[in-house]
Structure formats: C-alpha cells, structure tokens
Amino acid sequence: MAKLHFSLVAPERELYSGDVDQVDAPGTEGDFGVLAGHAPFMTALKEGRVTVRDGSAVRVFDIQGGFADVTPEGLTILAEHAVEAA
C-alpha cells in the first residue's frame, strides 16, 4: 500500500511528521479522510480530533482549528493549537 506523507504543525512546534496509511480530520464542512494519491484540496478545520493510522498503530491529536492542505506530496495540517490525546 502506498504511503501518505503527513505533517502536523502547531505554532509551538511540529508535532508529527512521517509516512502513514491514513489521516482523518475534522473539516468545517465535515470530517474527512486522506489516503495516498488523494485529489488536492485545502480546507479549514474545526475543533476536534486528528487520527493518524499507520498499520496497526494509531495516534490521536486534539486540535483547535486551523487548515489542511492536501497536495500530490502529502497532507499538511497547520493547527491553531494541537496536543497529542492521552
């Protein structure tokens, strides 16, 4: 399976960067998931959870708004505030 390059950046620091299988995020117009090869788009994000899946590993981050940018190179989320969920 092809991998998606994902980066999660908050004002304080980059919280995650790596190749993953899937990322689910809370868009202002509805939640969405991104896999490798997804069509490019940009959207605003609402408060919620970003779920990062890589094989059987799952990491979850709580965010408070921001933007997501899907390009042929991958997905970048610029969050207003983000922390890894406990």
N, C-alpha and C positions, 0 to 999 in steps of 0.2 A: 504494500500500500504506500502511495506517495505521502510525503510529509509536508506539513504546512509550517512555514517559519512564523513564529508568534513572538511579539514583544509587548509587554505591559509596562507602561511608564507613568509614574505619578510625579508631581512636582519635586518631591524629595529625592527620588531615585528610580532606577529601573528595577521593577520587582521580579520580572521574568523575561527570559529570552531563550528561545530554543526551538527545535523542530518537534512538532506534535502531530497527533492524528486529527484532532477536532477541538474547536473552541466554541462555546455557547456564551452569548452575551445579551444583556437587556437593552435593546434598542428602544428609542422613544416611540417608534411606530410598531413595536412588537419585538419579542425575543427572536433571536436568530442564531443559526449555527454556521460555522465556516469550516470547510474541508479544503485540502489542497486542490488547486485548479478552479476555485470559486470565481465567479464573474466579479470584476472590480466594482466597488461601490464605497461610498462614505456615508456615515450616519451619526447622528447624535445619540448619546447613551443616557439612560436614566439610572437612578439608584437601583442597585441590585447585585446579582452575583455573576461573576465570570467563571465558567467552569472549563478547565483545561484537561483534555484527555490525551494520554499517550500510552497506548497499550492498556494494561490493567491499572496504571497509575492515574489518579485523579487529583488535581489541585484546584482549590476554590478560593477566589478572591472577592471581597466585598468592595464595590466601587460606589462613588457618589457622583455620577455624571461624567461627561467627557465626550470623546469622539472615537469612532472606529474607522480605520481606513484599510480596505482590502485592495491589494494590488496584485499583479502577477508574481511579485516577490514574496507575498505573505500578508499577514494581518498585524497591524499596529493599533494598540489602544492607548490613547492619551487620556488618562483619568484625572479628574479634578482632585480626587482623593482615593487611595486604594490601600487595602491591607489584606494579608492572607487570612482567610477564615480559620478559626480554631478547630 
